[in-house]
Amino acid sequence: MFNIKNILVKIKSLLYIIFILVSSLHAQRKTALKTDKEIEGYKLIPQEKVFIHYNSSLIFAGEYLYYSLYCFNTQNNQLSTISTVAYVSLINENNESVFQHKIKLVKGRGQGDFFVPVAIPSGNYKLVGYTQWMLNENSGYFNEDISILNPYQGNQSKVLVENDSLLVPSKQSLVNTNFSSTKKINELKLGVTLDRTTYTRRAPVKLTLECNAFQNNKANVSISIRRKDTFIKSIPQNTIGFSKASIDGSLEKKNISPGTLVFLPEMRGELMYGRILTSDSSLPIALQNVGVSIAGEVSDLKIVTTDEKGRFVFNLHDRNNKNEVRIQVLGENKGKYVIKLDEFPEIKNFTNDFYQFKITTSYKNQIEKRSVHNQIENSFYGVKPDTIQEAFNMNSFYGENIITYNLDDYTRFNTVKETIIEVVEGVWIKKDANGNRVFGVRGNYPEIGAKQMPPLLIVDGIFIQEQDKVIEYDARNVKSISFIRDKYYVGAKVFDGVVIIKNIDETFLKTSKEKVNLAPIQLADLKTEKKYFNQRYDSQEEYSRIPDYRNQLLWRPNVVLNNPKYDINFFTSDVAGQYEISIEGFTNDNQPISIKEYFAVE
């Protein structure tokens, strides 16, 4: 058992060391531990391990790979609260990434999906899951075999063999799948019952999970209901196998000494790494201030400083709906720099041990039929959409202590300059030390003449340095002008107040006559919670003329079991065959749950 007092002491030490590490970052994926105290703090942070439940180890082009991720603290075997971001990749036999996903972790849980396009060839792949913190240890990564079958490409040499007799499944292996999983259910004290064992097409199905034995000990599971493949393929690892094979959380960390480079845990959001480059040898790349703007309904701004090699790092606590940032070097020469971002910590030379999935020509009819079904399903995707769960809105970085003028409440003027003079009390136009026109804010502090700094200017959520270009902007496009009187600190920079301008359609960068060079940098998607479409036939008319060739009847990536019974309702499709219910997960005391159940559709 863990002593609560000791845990609190460890957490305080952990937070202290993370503060030291982040504040002394050299803006690279690895950070040097400089002192014995930093090393001690590093050792206090438990390591992590990852398990992924995915819907199938064989995916056709035109189908989705669905996955549900569990991240554990290896010290107490509970879902981890250390990392807030995980990474999932699909790697081919040349150790090249087919996709790289960032997964938002909420109390150790995350999810994602990948639509397999026709550009990806048939072959054998690895599904890999990890956190940046796990890269410090050569263990704990999740890796499982995934095979892709793409009949739309001519070259099938990776998966095709000539000897049909080696791979044709026996009749018994195809039919005798409706076995009982009573032993597993009794061991785990989780009952799984279906209202029937055989169903007609487009029929309702009721699946009941009976959780009486651990109703006071909650569980978290993911559920996949999918047509059973007739192909011989890799068998996914289940939670029982994962628990037996997991690394021992009490293992000592590698011997380290001052100067050792380590990966930091992403405890407070995404750590985004980047570098500034320039072809002008007279311009420095060291100790340059870099501004990072995140626009949207609620905006964010970071100002960070580069190291001696021009590298920088910033922390994204949250994201808006737009997966883009605008990054600029502060100062008059900002247009002479190029920004490069490094978003993914990668595992190099991961493995050469790939499952060798093979097919024979005897599967030709099955492959063609399934491919036609996939094409039809994809053509009707618009009437069967998934939905993204709405994210919780974060607060604007500049807070709520602002004075706002909604311009529709006043006489309209042609330019922002005229509007400032005639309408907005507390803001004026002045010249800075270089003779450039800038905004001024009458603050709640004494003015110091020429030493007074310009205010921070935010237009449509974007940090704008060229304030003179905004001063002559067409005010008829402007929705509101706001300002903050107090001094404002962002990173190492100090601003005399803040001016916030919002356009009616957030169109400043598009409609400004004066060019402002702030092209957005597109970030990789951060996979968040999604509600997957669940086909229903409650009405005879609804969907009656729409074909239903689903092989995947249901995917529920995050189901919390905290009641004596949990009912799941879904409908069969027009595809006959044997279907598999796969339930994987863990109780709150980390007991694995792994159940397979089967039914038929005729």
Secondary structure, 3 states (H helix, E strand, C coil): CCCHHHHHHHHHHHHHHHHHHHHCCCCCCEEECCCHHHHHHHHHCCCEEEEEEECCCEEECCCEEEEEEEEEECCCCCECCCCCEEEEEEECCCCCEEEEEEEECECCEEEEEEECCCCCCCEEEEEEEECCHHHHCCCCCEEEEEEEECCCCCCCCCCECCCHHHCCCCHHHHHCCCCCCHHHHHHHCCEEEECCCEECCCCEEEEEEECHHHCCCCEEEEEEEEECCCCCCCCCCCHHHHHHHCCCCCCCCCCCCCCCEEECCCCCCEEEEEEEECCCCCCCCCCCEEEEEECCCCCEEEEEECCCCCEEEEEECCCCCCCEEEEEECCCCHHHCEEEEECCCCCCCCCCCCCCCCECHHHHHHHHHHHHHHHHHHHCHHHCCCEECCCCCCCCCCCCCCEEEEHHHCCCCCEHHHHHHHCCCCEEEEECCCCCEEEEECCCCCCCHHHCCCCEEEECCEECCCHHHHHCCEHHHEEEEEEEEEEEEECCEEEEEEEEEEECCCCHHHHCCCCCCCCCEECCCEECCEECCCCCCCCCCCCCCCCCCCCEEEEEEEEEECCCEEEEEEECCCCCEEEEEEEEEEECCCCEEEEEEEEEEC
